[in-house]
């Protein structure tokens, strides 16, 4: 299924809602964006974020809390640095989801996404 601009915008809008110091998983963003089961679509969409756009792509991680980029890669170092700037602890390319995962209130999400 091709990545439509409207789906991309839904995903980006949802990622923008992740608060300071919190992370989300690809699957979680897919669910919140109304695209359940489409975690890979989230990854593809985040790879298309234009440079300079206000989409905090770095806050989205794999379901196990790991950074999706290969350990030691330039992209992984960039993502770790951006996470650390928000006081998110990264150990061995992994964030402890029990501590840092965003747990949005459903009513608040519906209100924010409808704007």
RAFENRA-V745116 format. One record per residue. N is the residue number from 1. SS is DSSP state (helix for helix, strand for strand, loop for the rest). D_CENTER is the distance of its C-alpha to the mean C-alpha in Angstrom with 1 decimal. Layout:
BEGIN
n	ss	d_center
N	SS	D_CENTER
N	SS	D_CENTER
END
This chain:
BEGIN
n	ss	d_center
1	loop	20.8
2	loop	20.1
3	loop	17.0
4	loop	18.5
5	helix	17.7
6	helix	17.4
7	helix	14.8
8	helix	12.8
9	helix	13.4
10	helix	12.5
11	helix	8.9
12	helix	8.8
13	helix	10.7
14	helix	8.5
15	helix	5.4
16	helix	8.6
17	loop	9.6
18	loop	7.6
19	loop	10.8
20	loop	12.1
21	loop	12.2
22	loop	9.6
23	strand	6.4
24	strand	5.1
25	strand	5.9
26	helix	6.0
27	helix	9.2
28	helix	8.4
29	helix	6.5
30	helix	9.5
31	helix	11.9
32	helix	11.1
33	loop	11.3
34	loop	14.6
35	loop	14.0
36	loop	14.7
37	loop	14.9
38	loop	13.1
39	helix	10.2
40	helix	11.7
41	helix	11.8
42	helix	8.1
43	helix	8.5
44	helix	11.6
45	helix	10.4
46	helix	8.0
47	loop	11.2
48	loop	13.2
49	loop	11.9
50	loop	15.3
51	loop	16.1
52	loop	16.3
53	loop	14.2
54	loop	12.5
55	loop	8.9
56	loop	7.0
57	helix	5.2
58	helix	6.3
59	helix	4.5
60	strand	2.4
61	strand	6.1
62	loop	9.0
63	loop	10.8
64	loop	13.2
65	loop	10.9
66	strand	11.8
67	loop	10.5
68	loop	11.0
69	loop	13.3
70	loop	16.9
71	loop	18.1
72	loop	20.1
73	loop	18.8
74	helix	18.5
75	helix	14.8
76	helix	14.2
77	helix	16.5
78	helix	14.6
79	helix	11.2
80	helix	13.4
81	helix	15.2
82	helix	12.6
83	helix	11.3
84	helix	15.0
85	helix	15.7
86	loop	13.9
87	loop	16.1
88	loop	13.5
89	loop	15.8
90	strand	15.1
91	strand	18.0
92	loop	18.6
93	loop	15.1
94	strand	13.9
95	strand	12.6
96	loop	14.6
97	helix	12.6
98	helix	15.9
99	helix	15.8
100	helix	12.3
101	strand	10.3
102	loop	10.0
103	loop	12.9
104	loop	13.4
105	loop	16.9
106	helix	17.5
107	helix	20.1
108	helix	18.1
109	helix	15.2
110	helix	17.9
111	helix	19.5
112	helix	16.6
113	helix	15.6
114	loop	19.3
115	loop	19.8
END
